[in-house]
Amino acid sequence: MQLNVPPDLETLINKRLSSGGYKGIEDVLRRALEAQDAEETWTDEERRALSAHIEKGYLQAERGGLIDGAQARSDIQAMKDNWLKERAVALPTPF
């Protein structure tokens, strides 16, 4: 198959290629099409939920409510530790 693309699209493809994250033009096109396929499987409810979640985070950032990376890692580790502790209590002990 031969494909003719307009100059603006060719520029975009070349920009992606120059990022180093793609093996070739085919890889750029394949990833774009696969991403489009994945997006099309989302329900309207899932899209609204994601949009609401992003908006909530954006508003939080505008208010200065962000935390740094170290604090985020610490919070996530604490959540993981609590989850593991709760799970250990819920599981029956072996004989």
C-alpha positions as CSV (number, residue, x, y, z in Angstrom):
1,M,0.0,0.0,0.0
2,Q,1.2,3.4,-0.8
3,L,0.0,6.4,1.2
4,N,0.2,10.0,0.4
5,V,0.1,12.3,3.4
6,P,-0.2,16.1,3.6
7,P,2.9,18.0,4.6
8,D,1.5,18.8,8.1
9,L,0.9,15.1,8.8
10,E,4.4,14.2,7.5
11,T,5.9,16.8,9.8
12,L,4.1,15.3,12.8
13,I,5.2,11.8,11.8
14,N,8.8,12.9,11.5
15,K,8.6,14.7,14.9
16,R,7.5,11.4,16.5
17,L,10.3,9.5,14.7
18,S,12.9,12.0,15.9
19,S,11.8,11.4,19.5
20,G,13.6,8.1,19.4
21,G,10.6,6.2,20.8
22,Y,9.6,4.6,17.5
23,K,11.2,2.0,15.2
24,G,9.9,3.6,12.0
25,I,6.9,5.1,10.2
26,E,5.0,1.9,10.5
27,D,5.4,1.9,14.3
28,V,4.2,5.5,14.5
29,L,1.1,4.7,12.5
30,R,0.4,1.3,14.3
31,R,0.6,2.9,17.7
32,A,-1.7,5.8,16.7
33,L,-4.3,3.4,15.2
34,E,-4.1,1.0,18.2
35,A,-4.6,4.0,20.6
36,Q,-7.6,5.1,18.6
37,D,-9.1,1.5,18.8
38,A,-8.6,1.4,22.5
39,E,-10.2,4.8,23.0
40,E,-13.2,3.7,20.9
41,T,-14.0,0.9,23.4
42,W,-14.5,3.3,26.2
43,T,-18.1,4.0,27.3
44,D,-19.5,7.5,27.7
45,E,-19.6,6.9,31.4
46,E,-15.9,5.9,31.5
47,R,-15.0,9.0,29.5
48,R,-17.1,11.3,31.9
49,A,-15.5,9.7,35.0
50,L,-12.0,10.2,33.6
51,S,-12.8,13.8,32.6
52,A,-14.1,14.5,36.1
53,H,-11.0,12.9,37.7
54,I,-8.7,15.1,35.5
55,E,-10.7,18.2,36.3
56,K,-10.6,17.5,40.0
57,G,-6.8,17.1,39.8
58,Y,-6.4,20.3,37.7
59,L,-8.5,22.3,40.3
60,Q,-6.4,20.8,43.1
61,A,-3.2,21.9,41.3
62,E,-4.6,25.4,40.8
63,R,-5.2,25.7,44.5
64,G,-1.7,24.6,45.2
65,G,-2.7,21.3,46.6
66,L,-0.1,19.2,44.9
67,I,2.5,17.2,46.8
68,D,6.1,16.4,45.8
69,G,7.3,13.0,44.5
70,A,8.8,11.9,47.8
71,Q,5.5,12.6,49.6
72,A,3.5,10.8,46.9
73,R,5.8,7.7,47.2
74,S,5.5,7.7,50.9
75,D,1.7,8.0,50.8
76,I,1.5,5.1,48.3
77,Q,3.8,3.0,50.4
78,A,1.6,3.6,53.4
79,M,-1.5,2.6,51.5
80,K,0.2,-0.5,50.3
81,D,1.4,-1.4,53.8
82,N,-2.2,-0.9,55.2
83,W,-3.6,-3.0,52.4
84,L,-1.2,-5.8,53.1
85,K,-1.9,-5.6,56.8
86,E,-5.7,-5.8,56.3
87,R,-5.2,-8.7,53.8
88,A,-3.0,-10.6,56.3
89,V,-5.7,-10.3,59.0
90,A,-8.5,-11.4,56.6
91,L,-6.7,-14.5,55.4
92,P,-7.0,-17.7,57.5
93,T,-3.8,-18.8,59.1
94,P,-2.4,-22.1,57.8
95,F,-2.1,-25.1,60.2
